[in-house]
Amino acid sequence: MSDETITYDIFPNGLGFYANCDGRHVGEITFVRVGADKMIIDYTAVSDKYKNQNVGLNLVRCAADLARNQHRKVITLCPFATAMFSRYPEFDDVRFLHAR
């Protein structure tokens, strides 16, 4: 699996990202925008074969990078995204409530 290339692309509607590997959908993250300055991550899923390959973490990073570019703060309702926001300080700058 290490020679497979995983790409991350934004949904056509702009409300999520998906991970692809060799033309196969292997993961996704979805969010909604709230007002002009917030984003709620509500769902993250990764195919079993790609768990423990950082696909989910990279999807959270895609959403966080978009939030940064749009000057938004992120609220995590998705348990996986909440865990990543708690585990990695790289998300502190976009966390809506900074309670580490």
C-alpha positions as CSV (number, residue, x, y, z in Angstrom):
1,M,0.0,0.0,0.0
2,S,3.0,2.3,0.5
3,D,3.4,2.8,-3.3
4,E,-0.3,4.0,-3.7
5,T,-0.8,7.7,-4.1
6,I,-3.7,9.2,-2.3
7,T,-5.1,12.5,-3.5
8,Y,-7.4,14.9,-1.7
9,D,-10.0,17.0,-3.6
10,I,-12.7,19.4,-2.5
11,F,-16.3,18.3,-3.2
12,P,-17.9,20.2,-6.2
13,N,-20.3,21.9,-3.7
14,G,-17.4,23.0,-1.6
15,L,-18.7,21.4,1.6
16,G,-16.2,18.6,2.1
17,F,-13.1,16.8,0.8
18,Y,-12.6,13.3,-0.5
19,A,-9.6,11.1,-0.6
20,N,-9.0,9.0,-3.7
21,C,-6.5,6.2,-4.4
22,D,-6.1,5.0,-8.0
23,G,-9.6,6.2,-8.9
24,R,-11.2,4.7,-5.8
25,H,-13.0,6.8,-3.2
26,V,-11.3,5.9,0.1
27,G,-12.4,8.6,2.5
28,E,-14.3,11.8,3.0
29,I,-14.9,14.7,5.4
30,T,-17.9,17.0,5.4
31,F,-18.6,20.3,7.0
32,V,-21.1,23.2,6.9
33,R,-20.3,26.9,7.0
34,V,-22.0,28.8,9.8
35,G,-22.1,32.6,9.2
36,A,-19.1,34.3,7.8
37,D,-16.5,33.0,10.3
38,K,-17.3,29.5,11.4
39,M,-17.2,25.9,10.0
40,I,-18.6,22.8,11.6
41,I,-17.0,19.5,10.7
42,D,-19.7,16.9,11.1
43,Y,-18.5,13.7,9.4
44,T,-15.3,11.9,8.6
45,A,-15.0,8.4,7.2
46,V,-12.2,6.3,5.8
47,S,-12.4,2.8,4.2
48,D,-11.1,0.1,6.4
49,K,-8.2,-0.7,4.2
50,Y,-6.9,2.9,4.6
51,K,-7.3,3.3,8.3
52,N,-4.0,3.9,10.1
53,Q,-2.6,5.4,6.9
54,N,-3.2,9.1,8.1
55,V,-6.0,9.5,5.5
56,G,-8.5,10.7,8.1
57,L,-5.9,13.1,9.6
58,N,-5.1,14.5,6.2
59,L,-8.8,15.1,5.5
60,V,-9.0,17.0,8.8
61,R,-5.9,19.0,7.7
62,C,-7.6,19.8,4.3
63,A,-10.7,21.2,6.2
64,A,-8.5,23.1,8.6
65,D,-6.4,24.6,5.8
66,L,-9.6,25.7,4.1
67,A,-10.8,27.3,7.3
68,R,-7.5,29.2,7.6
69,N,-7.8,30.4,4.0
70,Q,-11.4,31.6,4.6
71,H,-10.6,33.1,8.1
72,R,-13.0,30.7,9.8
73,K,-12.9,29.0,13.2
74,V,-13.8,25.3,13.3
75,I,-16.3,23.5,15.5
76,T,-15.9,19.7,15.5
77,L,-19.0,17.6,16.0
78,C,-17.5,14.6,14.3
79,P,-15.8,12.4,17.0
80,F,-12.8,11.7,14.8
81,A,-12.2,15.3,14.0
82,T,-12.6,16.2,17.7
83,A,-10.0,13.6,18.6
84,M,-7.5,15.0,16.0
85,F,-8.1,18.6,17.2
86,S,-7.4,17.4,20.7
87,R,-4.3,15.4,19.8
88,Y,-2.5,17.8,17.4
89,P,-1.7,21.4,18.3
90,E,-1.4,22.3,14.6
91,F,-5.2,22.9,14.8
92,D,-5.1,25.3,17.7
93,D,-5.2,28.4,15.5
94,V,-8.6,27.4,13.9
95,R,-10.3,25.8,16.9
96,F,-13.4,27.8,17.8
97,L,-13.2,27.2,21.5
98,H,-9.6,26.9,22.6
99,A,-10.0,24.6,25.6
100,R,-7.0,22.1,25.6
